[in-house]
Amino acid sequence: MKNSNGFSVIEAFVSLGILVLVATSFLPLASFVSYEKEALSHKRQIVLLLHDELQSVLMKNDFPTTRKVFLDSVVTTFEFTNTESRLIKGCATWTNIRNRNEEICIYGKQK
């Protein structure tokens, strides 16, 4: 049954199938990107706070020390230790929004 004035039923079903396929693959991808965006934003906040805490530790010569900070309802542990080469190592550990343990370390030099 061919209709020269519009789409046939088969063409409509094929189009609907393609639309459903695209929609079902786009929604999980959008959710994943949203979670990762939030995780990166949180990581950026932690790195900024770690830098500020490291500067404070360097000024006060207050090491080795461990601090726990609540940042956006996530427990973040800051640990500052002395290395052999007169550097202060500051590490932050936390569990991100995707329940993965993360750690980031930065170094500061004593004067």
C-alpha positions in Angstrom: 0.0 0.0 0.0 1.7 3.0 -1.2 0.5 6.5 -0.4 1.9 9.1 -2.7 0.7 12.0 -0.4 2.7 11.1 2.7 4.6 8.5 4.7 3.6 4.9 4.8 3.1 3.0 8.0 6.4 1.2 7.7 8.3 4.4 7.3 6.6 5.8 10.4 7.5 2.7 12.5 11.1 2.9 11.3 11.3 6.6 12.2 9.8 5.8 15.6 12.3 3.0 16.2 15.2 5.3 15.4 13.9 8.0 17.6 13.5 5.5 20.5 17.0 4.1 19.9 18.5 7.6 20.0 16.5 8.6 23.2 17.5 5.4 25.1 21.1 5.9 24.4 21.2 9.7 25.1 19.5 9.6 28.5 22.1 7.4 30.3 24.9 9.4 28.6 23.5 12.7 29.8 23.2 11.3 33.3 26.8 10.1 33.3 28.1 13.5 32.1 26.1 15.2 34.8 27.6 13.0 37.5 31.1 13.5 36.2 30.6 17.2 36.0 29.6 17.3 39.6 32.5 15.1 40.6 35.0 17.4 38.8 33.5 20.4 40.4 33.8 18.8 43.8 37.4 17.8 43.1 38.2 21.4 42.1 36.8 22.7 45.4 38.9 20.1 47.3 42.1 21.1 45.5 41.5 24.8 46.3 40.9 24.0 49.9 43.9 21.7 50.1 46.1 24.5 48.7 44.8 26.9 51.3 45.3 24.4 54.1 48.9 23.7 52.8 49.7 27.4 52.9 48.4 27.6 56.5 50.5 24.6 57.5 53.6 26.0 55.9 53.1 29.4 57.7 52.5 27.8 61.1 55.1 24.9 60.7 52.2 22.7 61.9 53.1 19.2 60.5 52.7 16.3 60.4 49.0 16.7 60.9 45.7 15.2 59.8 42.4 17.1 59.5 38.9 16.1 58.6 36.7 18.6 56.8 33.1 18.3 55.7 32.7 19.8 52.3 29.2 19.5 50.7 28.4 16.6 53.2 31.4 14.6 52.1 34.1 13.8 54.6 37.5 14.9 53.2 40.7 14.0 55.0 43.7 16.3 54.7 47.1 14.8 55.7 50.3 16.9 55.8 53.7 15.1 56.1 57.3 16.1 55.8 59.3 14.5 53.0 63.0 13.8 52.9 63.7 16.7 50.5 62.3 19.4 52.9 59.0 19.4 51.0 55.6 19.3 52.8 53.3 16.8 51.1 49.6 17.6 51.5 47.1 14.9 50.4 43.3 14.9 50.4 41.3 11.7 50.3 37.5 11.4 49.9 34.8 9.3 48.3 33.2 11.0 45.3 29.6 11.1 44.1 30.1 7.8 42.1 31.4 6.1 45.3 35.0 5.9 44.1 37.8 6.7 46.5 40.0 9.6 45.3 43.2 11.0 46.5 45.1 14.1 45.3 48.5 15.3 46.6 50.3 18.6 46.3 53.7 19.8 47.6 54.9 22.9 49.3 58.4 24.0 50.1 59.5 25.1 53.5 61.3 28.4 53.8 
